[in-house]
Amino acid sequence: MRPARRCLLAIAVSLLWIAAARAAKERATDPLVPLEDQDVVQMIVSGIAPAEIIERLRAARVSFDLSEEMIRELLLAGVTPSVLAAMRERQAQMAPPGPPTPSDDPAARGVPLAVTLSGSDGKSPAFLYLPGRAGDALARSLGLSSRETDERAIVDVAVFLACLTPEHVPDQWRSHSPLGRDFVSMPRHEMLAFSSGARRVVSGDVPGAVRSRVPEPRDGDRTWLRLEIPPELTARLAPGEPHRILLGVAVLVGDRYLMIASAVRAEVLPSEPGARMRAHVVQDKAAEAPVAVRFEDAEEEGVSPASRTRAGTPPAPPW
């Protein structure tokens, strides 16, 4: 290529870069113009701290492309998992309500089910604490890298309720569930309720009783996540049909929620006017997951006795 043509090409590339940067700046300052993927990358390149980017996302209009291919590109561009999680959260908040469907009719949604949650002492609200980085045993159980500590960073924690009954699992179920990308521990399911939103705390804010049960990673990371366990999770179940209900805890690692603990109540048969079950989410000394989930064996309101005949049955294999 001739020197003159190389010079013209360099000038054209520079002009395009300046135009893109100017457009990104206009979107960042104009509250009516939604932020896009390239705006987030521009903020990363400009050296803006992830915490500040997250704050900007929470107050801005957004229009992101969060397809799997684009997520890979964003990670390669330096976008951190915490910023990606904030992008997803804000995108979900901005999403317009979908068209009404038959299931939106209260009469067609079935019998209400409420699972009351508490900690080991039976009190609510309760908190669940997890180290900000998965330890060796947990990393192995989730199929995470044993060498790359950055791949073990836990971004969020969630408590969820799912139905494992094969007839109730929707088509393309992975695209309908936050745990759809868990190919290790989560079986086919219909997601019924999902509660996340853990906050980062320092080691000094974690109760001593928890730290004595849950060892911190050996790499010296002293950050933890604290999730306030919701008083209850609610869903609606089709009447007159048995439901295989799973209560679980998941962690967000990178851009995937992965299940780390669960309990199953088989053949739940709710009756009108509604059903209530009770469960505990507690810290645990287990070698793999530092949390345990269990249903109470006490009588439940509005639940057929058949629901208790196979309590604690492990979930079906993910395949």
C-alpha positions as a LaTeX table, in Angstrom:
\begin{tabular}{lrrr}
\hline
Residue & $x$ (\AA) & $y$ (\AA) & $z$ (\AA) \\
\hline
Met1 & 0.00 & 0.00 & 0.00 \\
Arg2 & 1.31 & 3.41 & $-0.91$ \\
Pro3 & 2.28 & 5.79 & 1.93 \\
Ala4 & $-0.40$ & 8.28 & 0.94 \\
Arg5 & $-3.14$ & 5.63 & 1.03 \\
Arg6 & $-1.90$ & 4.36 & 4.42 \\
Cys7 & $-2.07$ & 7.89 & 5.73 \\
Leu8 & $-5.62$ & 8.36 & 4.46 \\
Leu9 & $-6.68$ & 5.04 & 6.01 \\
Ala10 & $-5.18$ & 6.02 & 9.37 \\
Ile11 & $-7.02$ & 9.36 & 9.24 \\
Ala12 & $-10.31$ & 7.60 & 8.43 \\
Val13 & $-9.91$ & 5.17 & 11.34 \\
Ser14 & $-9.10$ & 8.05 & 13.69 \\
Leu15 & $-12.17$ & 9.97 & 12.56 \\
Leu16 & $-14.38$ & 6.91 & 13.11 \\
Trp17 & $-12.94$ & 6.43 & 16.60 \\
Ile18 & $-13.51$ & 10.08 & 17.47 \\
Ala19 & $-17.08$ & 9.90 & 16.18 \\
Ala20 & $-17.77$ & 6.74 & 18.19 \\
Ala21 & $-16.30$ & 8.26 & 21.34 \\
Arg22 & $-18.34$ & 11.44 & 20.84 \\
Ala23 & $-21.53$ & 9.41 & 20.34 \\
Ala24 & $-20.79$ & 7.39 & 23.48 \\
Lys25 & $-20.24$ & 10.59 & 25.45 \\
Glu26 & $-23.54$ & 12.00 & 24.21 \\
Arg27 & $-25.36$ & 8.81 & 25.24 \\
Ala28 & $-23.70$ & 8.88 & 28.65 \\
Thr29 & $-24.76$ & 12.48 & 29.33 \\
Asp30 & $-28.18$ & 12.51 & 27.65 \\
Pro31 & $-30.68$ & 10.73 & 29.95 \\
Leu32 & $-33.05$ & 10.13 & 27.02 \\
Val33 & $-30.48$ & 8.23 & 24.94 \\
Pro34 & $-30.07$ & 4.61 & 26.13 \\
Leu35 & $-26.61$ & 3.26 & 26.87 \\
Glu36 & $-25.42$ & 0.45 & 24.62 \\
Asp37 & $-22.71$ & $-2.20$ & 24.86 \\
Gln38 & $-20.06$ & 0.00 & 23.28 \\
Asp39 & $-20.75$ & 2.72 & 25.86 \\
Val40 & $-19.88$ & 0.32 & 28.67 \\
Val41 & $-16.70$ & $-0.75$ & 26.86 \\
Gln42 & $-15.81$ & 2.92 & 26.37 \\
Met43 & $-16.16$ & 3.54 & 30.10 \\
Ile44 & $-13.92$ & 0.53 & 30.83 \\
Val45 & $-11.30$ & 1.76 & 28.35 \\
Ser46 & $-11.48$ & 5.23 & 29.89 \\
Gly47 & $-10.45$ & 3.80 & 33.24 \\
Ile48 & $-13.74$ & 4.33 & 35.08 \\
Ala49 & $-13.97$ & 2.02 & 38.10 \\
Pro50 & $-16.51$ & $-0.85$ & 37.87 \\
Ala51 & $-18.35$ & 0.43 & 40.97 \\
Glu52 & $-18.91$ & 3.83 & 39.32 \\
Ile53 & $-20.03$ & 2.18 & 36.06 \\
Ile54 & $-22.58$ & 0.13 & 37.99 \\
Glu55 & $-23.94$ & 3.27 & 39.64 \\
Arg56 & $-24.30$ & 4.93 & 36.22 \\
Leu57 & $-26.11$ & 1.88 & 34.83 \\
Arg58 & $-28.62$ & 1.90 & 37.67 \\
Ala59 & $-29.67$ & 5.46 & 36.81 \\
Ala60 & $-29.57$ & 5.26 & 33.00 \\
Arg61 & $-31.78$ & 4.07 & 30.20 \\
Val62 & $-30.18$ & 1.05 & 28.51 \\
Ser63 & $-30.49$ & $-1.02$ & 25.37 \\
Phe64 & $-27.95$ & $-3.82$ & 25.57 \\
Asp65 & $-27.24$ & $-6.83$ & 23.38 \\
Leu66 & $-26.64$ & $-9.58$ & 25.97 \\
Ser67 & $-26.51$ & $-12.56$ & 23.65 \\
Glu68 & $-23.95$ & $-15.24$ & 24.50 \\
Glu69 & $-21.70$ & $-14.15$ & 21.63 \\
Met70 & $-21.80$ & $-10.51$ & 22.74 \\
Ile71 & $-21.12$ & $-11.46$ & 26.36 \\
Arg72 & $-17.96$ & $-13.25$ & 25.24 \\
Glu73 & $-16.92$ & $-10.10$ & 23.36 \\
Leu74 & $-17.62$ & $-7.91$ & 26.39 \\
Leu75 & $-15.52$ & $-10.16$ & 28.64 \\
Leu76 & $-12.66$ & $-10.04$ & 26.15 \\
Ala77 & $-12.98$ & $-6.25$ & 26.11 \\
Gly78 & $-12.42$ & $-6.14$ & 29.87 \\
Val79 & $-15.99$ & $-5.82$ & 31.17 \\
Thr80 & $-16.03$ & $-7.37$ & 34.65 \\
Pro81 & $-18.60$ & $-9.97$ & 35.81 \\
Ser82 & $-20.03$ & $-7.47$ & 38.31 \\
Val83 & $-20.64$ & $-4.93$ & 35.54 \\
Leu84 & $-22.20$ & $-7.65$ & 33.36 \\
Ala85 & $-24.53$ & $-8.58$ & 36.20 \\
Ala86 & $-25.53$ & $-4.91$ & 36.57 \\
Met87 & $-26.16$ & $-4.71$ & 32.81 \\
Arg88 & $-28.48$ & $-7.72$ & 33.00 \\
Glu89 & $-30.30$ & $-6.34$ & 36.02 \\
Arg90 & $-30.86$ & $-2.92$ & 34.44 \\
Gln91 & $-31.88$ & $-4.46$ & 31.11 \\
Ala92 & $-34.49$ & $-6.55$ & 32.91 \\
Gln93 & $-35.79$ & $-3.48$ & 34.73 \\
Met94 & $-36.13$ & $-1.57$ & 31.45 \\
Ala95 & $-37.86$ & $-4.41$ & 29.60 \\
Pro96 & $-41.47$ & $-3.53$ & 28.67 \\
Pro97 & $-44.20$ & $-5.84$ & 30.00 \\
Gly98 & $-45.00$ & $-8.66$ & 27.61 \\
Pro99 & $-48.40$ & $-9.20$ & 26.03 \\
Pro100 & $-50.99$ & $-10.85$ & 28.27 \\
Thr101 & $-51.15$ & $-14.63$ & 28.08 \\
Pro102 & $-53.70$ & $-17.12$ & 29.36 \\
Ser103 & $-51.44$ & $-17.83$ & 32.34 \\
Asp104 & $-51.77$ & $-14.17$ & 33.38 \\
Asp105 & $-55.41$ & $-14.83$ & 34.25 \\
Pro106 & $-55.50$ & $-15.36$ & 38.05 \\
Ala107 & $-58.12$ & $-18.06$ & 37.63 \\
Ala108 & $-55.80$ & $-20.00$ & 35.32 \\
Arg109 & $-52.61$ & $-19.69$ & 37.33 \\
Gly110 & $-53.46$ & $-22.42$ & 39.80 \\
Val111 & $-53.19$ & $-22.86$ & 43.55 \\
Pro112 & $-50.87$ & $-20.51$ & 45.50 \\
Leu113 & $-47.85$ & $-22.10$ & 47.16 \\
Ala114 & $-45.74$ & $-20.25$ & 49.74 \\
Val115 & $-42.48$ & $-21.65$ & 51.12 \\
Thr116 & $-41.59$ & $-19.89$ & 54.37 \\
Leu117 & $-37.82$ & $-19.56$ & 54.81 \\
Ser118 & $-35.76$ & $-19.07$ & 57.94 \\
Gly119 & $-32.26$ & $-19.59$ & 59.25 \\
Ser120 & $-30.98$ & $-22.31$ & 61.54 \\
Asp121 & $-32.52$ & $-20.60$ & 64.58 \\
Gly122 & $-35.94$ & $-20.50$ & 62.95 \\
Lys123 & $-35.94$ & $-16.71$ & 62.82 \\
Ser124 & $-36.64$ & $-14.46$ & 59.82 \\
Pro125 & $-35.22$ & $-12.40$ & 58.27 \\
Ala126 & $-31.99$ & $-14.36$ & 58.20 \\
Phe127 & $-28.74$ & $-13.78$ & 56.35 \\
Leu128 & $-26.64$ & $-16.14$ & 54.29 \\
Tyr129 & $-22.91$ & $-15.42$ & 54.05 \\
Leu130 & $-20.54$ & $-16.78$ & 51.41 \\
Pro131 & $-16.90$ & $-15.94$ & 50.69 \\
Gly132 & $-16.40$ & $-13.76$ & 47.62 \\
Arg133 & $-14.37$ & $-16.51$ & 46.00 \\
Ala134 & $-15.16$ & $-20.23$ & 45.77 \\
Gly135 & $-12.86$ & $-22.48$ & 47.75 \\
Asp136 & $-11.07$ & $-25.47$ & 46.25 \\
Ala137 & $-13.77$ & $-28.06$ & 47.05 \\
Leu138 & $-16.64$ & $-25.88$ & 45.82 \\
Ala139 & $-14.72$ & $-24.94$ & 42.67 \\
Arg140 & $-14.16$ & $-28.61$ & 41.86 \\
Ser141 & $-17.82$ & $-29.49$ & 42.41 \\
Leu142 & $-18.90$ & $-26.68$ & 40.05 \\
Gly143 & $-16.34$ & $-27.53$ & 37.37 \\
Leu144 & $-14.43$ & $-24.26$ & 37.83 \\
Ser145 & $-10.77$ & $-23.79$ & 37.14 \\
Ser146 & $-8.53$ & $-24.93$ & 39.98 \\
Arg147 & $-5.77$ & $-22.50$ & 38.97 \\
Glu148 & $-7.43$ & $-19.28$ & 37.81 \\
Thr149 & $-8.66$ & $-17.56$ & 40.98 \\
Asp150 & $-10.46$ & $-14.89$ & 38.94 \\
Glu151 & $-12.75$ & $-17.57$ & 37.51 \\
Arg152 & $-13.86$ & $-18.42$ & 41.05 \\
Ala153 & $-15.16$ & $-14.94$ & 41.92 \\
Ile154 & $-18.73$ & $-15.09$ & 43.24 \\
Val155 & $-20.72$ & $-12.07$ & 42.08 \\
Asp156 & $-24.15$ & $-12.79$ & 43.59 \\
Val157 & $-26.13$ & $-15.34$ & 45.60 \\
Ala158 & $-29.74$ & $-16.42$ & 45.02 \\
Val159 & $-32.44$ & $-18.55$ & 46.64 \\
Phe160 & $-34.93$ & $-20.12$ & 44.24 \\
Leu161 & $-37.88$ & $-22.46$ & 43.86 \\
Ala162 & $-38.28$ & $-24.79$ & 40.87 \\
Cys163 & $-40.52$ & $-27.62$ & 39.69 \\
Leu164 & $-38.80$ & $-30.78$ & 38.40 \\
Thr165 & $-41.94$ & $-32.57$ & 37.18 \\
Pro166 & $-41.14$ & $-33.43$ & 33.52 \\
Glu167 & $-44.64$ & $-32.53$ & 32.28 \\
His168 & $-44.27$ & $-29.00$ & 33.69 \\
Val169 & $-40.85$ & $-28.21$ & 32.20 \\
Pro170 & $-41.32$ & $-25.72$ & 29.32 \\
Asp171 & $-39.84$ & $-26.13$ & 25.87 \\
Gln172 & $-36.40$ & $-24.55$ & 25.59 \\
Trp173 & $-36.38$ & $-24.40$ & 29.38 \\
Arg174 & $-32.79$ & $-23.17$ & 29.57 \\
Ser175 & $-33.78$ & $-19.86$ & 27.99 \\
His176 & $-36.56$ & $-19.41$ & 30.58 \\
Ser177 & $-34.44$ & $-19.87$ & 33.71 \\
Pro178 & $-31.58$ & $-17.95$ & 35.37 \\
Leu179 & $-29.98$ & $-21.37$ & 35.92 \\
Gly180 & $-30.31$ & $-22.38$ & 32.28 \\
Arg181 & $-26.53$ & $-22.28$ & 31.83 \\
Asp182 & $-25.81$ & $-24.60$ & 34.75 \\
Phe183 & $-24.78$ & $-27.76$ & 32.90 \\
Val184 & $-23.28$ & $-29.40$ & 36.00 \\
Ser185 & $-25.77$ & $-29.61$ & 38.86 \\
Met186 & $-29.18$ & $-28.24$ & 37.78 \\
Pro187 & $-31.68$ & $-30.71$ & 36.30 \\
Arg188 & $-34.42$ & $-29.82$ & 33.81 \\
His189 & $-36.94$ & $-27.59$ & 35.55 \\
Glu190 & $-39.54$ & $-24.87$ & 35.48 \\
Met191 & $-38.38$ & $-21.84$ & 37.49 \\
Leu192 & $-41.11$ & $-20.80$ & 39.94 \\
Ala193 & $-39.46$ & $-18.11$ & 42.07 \\
Phe194 & $-35.99$ & $-16.54$ & 42.15 \\
Ser195 & $-34.59$ & $-14.07$ & 44.71 \\
Ser196 & $-31.06$ & $-12.63$ & 44.44 \\
Gly197 & $-29.28$ & $-9.39$ & 45.37 \\
Ala198 & $-26.39$ & $-10.21$ & 47.72 \\
Arg199 & $-24.27$ & $-7.32$ & 48.99 \\
Arg200 & $-20.50$ & $-7.31$ & 49.41 \\
Val201 & $-19.20$ & $-7.00$ & 52.98 \\
Val202 & $-15.78$ & $-7.24$ & 54.58 \\
Ser203 & $-14.68$ & $-10.11$ & 56.79 \\
Gly204 & $-15.18$ & $-8.03$ & 59.93 \\
Asp205 & $-18.91$ & $-7.73$ & 59.19 \\
Val206 & $-19.37$ & $-11.51$ & 59.12 \\
Pro207 & $-20.49$ & $-13.08$ & 62.42 \\
Gly208 & $-17.78$ & $-15.10$ & 64.14 \\
Ala209 & $-20.03$ & $-18.16$ & 64.26 \\
Val210 & $-20.24$ & $-18.10$ & 60.46 \\
Arg211 & $-16.50$ & $-17.63$ & 59.94 \\
Ser212 & $-15.84$ & $-20.58$ & 62.24 \\
Arg213 & $-18.04$ & $-22.75$ & 60.02 \\
Val214 & $-17.14$ & $-21.38$ & 56.59 \\
Pro215 & $-13.38$ & $-21.08$ & 55.98 \\
Glu216 & $-12.14$ & $-18.21$ & 53.84 \\
Pro217 & $-10.26$ & $-19.02$ & 50.60 \\
Arg218 & $-6.54$ & $-19.55$ & 51.01 \\
Asp219 & $-5.69$ & $-16.83$ & 48.47 \\
Gly220 & $-6.24$ & $-14.14$ & 51.11 \\
Asp221 & $-9.44$ & $-12.66$ & 49.68 \\
Arg222 & $-11.33$ & $-11.17$ & 52.64 \\
Thr223 & $-14.51$ & $-10.07$ & 50.86 \\
Trp224 & $-17.81$ & $-11.84$ & 51.50 \\
Leu225 & $-21.33$ & $-11.71$ & 50.11 \\
Arg226 & $-24.38$ & $-11.35$ & 52.36 \\
Leu227 & $-27.82$ & $-12.31$ & 51.08 \\
Glu228 & $-30.89$ & $-11.46$ & 53.10 \\
Ile229 & $-33.01$ & $-14.59$ & 52.85 \\
Pro230 & $-36.55$ & $-13.60$ & 51.81 \\
Pro231 & $-39.24$ & $-14.50$ & 54.40 \\
Glu232 & $-40.93$ & $-16.64$ & 51.76 \\
Leu233 & $-40.91$ & $-17.66$ & 48.13 \\
Thr234 & $-44.29$ & $-17.84$ & 46.37 \\
Ala235 & $-45.54$ & $-19.56$ & 43.24 \\
Arg236 & $-48.73$ & $-20.95$ & 41.70 \\
Leu237 & $-49.12$ & $-24.64$ & 40.91 \\
Ala238 & $-51.61$ & $-26.42$ & 38.71 \\
Pro239 & $-54.29$ & $-27.97$ & 40.96 \\
Gly240 & $-54.85$ & $-31.72$ & 41.14 \\
Glu241 & $-51.37$ & $-32.56$ & 39.82 \\
Pro242 & $-48.32$ & $-33.75$ & 41.78 \\
His243 & $-45.32$ & $-31.40$ & 41.71 \\
Arg244 & $-41.72$ & $-32.25$ & 42.48 \\
Ile245 & $-40.52$ & $-29.06$ & 44.19 \\
Leu246 & $-36.85$ & $-28.11$ & 44.54 \\
Leu247 & $-35.63$ & $-25.36$ & 46.87 \\
Gly248 & $-32.08$ & $-24.32$ & 46.06 \\
Val249 & $-29.25$ & $-21.87$ & 46.55 \\
Ala250 & $-27.16$ & $-20.69$ & 43.59 \\
Val251 & $-24.11$ & $-18.48$ & 43.11 \\
Leu252 & $-23.37$ & $-16.22$ & 40.16 \\
Val253 & $-19.88$ & $-17.04$ & 38.85 \\
Gly254 & $-18.95$ & $-15.02$ & 35.78 \\
Asp255 & $-22.17$ & $-14.88$ & 33.79 \\
Arg256 & $-23.70$ & $-18.16$ & 35.06 \\
Tyr257 & $-25.79$ & $-19.01$ & 38.09 \\
Leu258 & $-24.70$ & $-22.40$ & 39.46 \\
Met259 & $-26.61$ & $-24.41$ & 42.08 \\
Ile260 & $-24.62$ & $-25.23$ & 45.22 \\
Ala261 & $-27.28$ & $-26.64$ & 47.56 \\
Ser262 & $-30.81$ & $-28.01$ & 47.28 \\
Ala263 & $-33.62$ & $-29.96$ & 48.91 \\
Val264 & $-36.50$ & $-31.69$ & 47.13 \\
Arg265 & $-40.06$ & $-32.33$ & 48.27 \\
Ala266 & $-41.67$ & $-34.96$ & 46.07 \\
Glu267 & $-45.31$ & $-35.16$ & 44.97 \\
Val268 & $-46.50$ & $-31.85$ & 46.39 \\
Leu269 & $-50.28$ & $-31.77$ & 45.95 \\
Pro270 & $-51.50$ & $-28.28$ & 46.90 \\
Ser271 & $-55.15$ & $-27.71$ & 47.71 \\
Glu272 & $-57.35$ & $-24.62$ & 47.80 \\
Pro273 & $-57.23$ & $-21.94$ & 49.07 \\
Gly274 & $-53.46$ & $-22.37$ & 49.03 \\
Ala275 & $-50.53$ & $-24.30$ & 50.47 \\
Arg276 & $-47.67$ & $-23.38$ & 52.77 \\
Met277 & $-44.44$ & $-25.27$ & 53.38 \\
Arg278 & $-41.53$ & $-24.46$ & 55.68 \\
Ala279 & $-37.81$ & $-24.72$ & 55.03 \\
His280 & $-34.43$ & $-23.64$ & 56.41 \\
Val281 & $-31.42$ & $-22.18$ & 54.60 \\
Val282 & $-28.40$ & $-22.49$ & 56.89 \\
Gln283 & $-24.63$ & $-22.18$ & 56.97 \\
Asp284 & $-22.92$ & $-25.56$ & 56.80 \\
Lys285 & $-19.50$ & $-27.11$ & 57.33 \\
Ala286 & $-19.80$ & $-29.34$ & 54.27 \\
Ala287 & $-16.58$ & $-29.85$ & 52.35 \\
Glu288 & $-18.09$ & $-28.56$ & 49.12 \\
Ala289 & $-20.93$ & $-26.05$ & 49.62 \\
Pro290 & $-20.87$ & $-23.85$ & 52.75 \\
Val291 & $-24.69$ & $-23.83$ & 52.86 \\
Ala292 & $-27.43$ & $-26.41$ & 53.38 \\
Val293 & $-31.15$ & $-26.41$ & 52.56 \\
Arg294 & $-33.83$ & $-28.56$ & 54.16 \\
Phe295 & $-37.60$ & $-28.76$ & 54.36 \\
Glu296 & $-39.30$ & $-29.16$ & 57.71 \\
Asp297 & $-40.95$ & $-32.50$ & 58.46 \\
Ala298 & $-43.81$ & $-30.83$ & 60.33 \\
Glu299 & $-47.35$ & $-30.83$ & 58.98 \\
Glu300 & $-47.83$ & $-28.28$ & 56.21 \\
Glu301 & $-50.89$ & $-26.20$ & 55.47 \\
Gly302 & $-52.89$ & $-27.17$ & 52.40 \\
Val303 & $-50.43$ & $-29.88$ & 51.28 \\
Ser304 & $-51.52$ & $-33.46$ & 50.75 \\
Pro305 & $-49.85$ & $-36.07$ & 53.02 \\
Ala306 & $-48.46$ & $-37.66$ & 49.83 \\
Ser307 & $-46.11$ & $-34.71$ & 49.65 \\
Arg308 & $-44.24$ & $-35.96$ & 52.70 \\
Thr309 & $-43.82$ & $-39.61$ & 51.79 \\
Arg310 & $-40.71$ & $-38.98$ & 49.67 \\
Ala311 & $-39.30$ & $-35.86$ & 51.25 \\
Gly312 & $-35.62$ & $-35.29$ & 50.65 \\
Thr313 & $-35.45$ & $-37.31$ & 47.45 \\
Pro314 & $-32.42$ & $-36.03$ & 45.49 \\
Pro315 & $-33.04$ & $-34.24$ & 42.19 \\
Ala316 & $-32.90$ & $-36.12$ & 38.93 \\
Pro317 & $-29.62$ & $-36.07$ & 36.99 \\
Pro318 & $-29.18$ & $-32.96$ & 34.79 \\
Trp319 & $-29.40$ & $-34.96$ & 31.62 \\
\hline
\end{tabular}
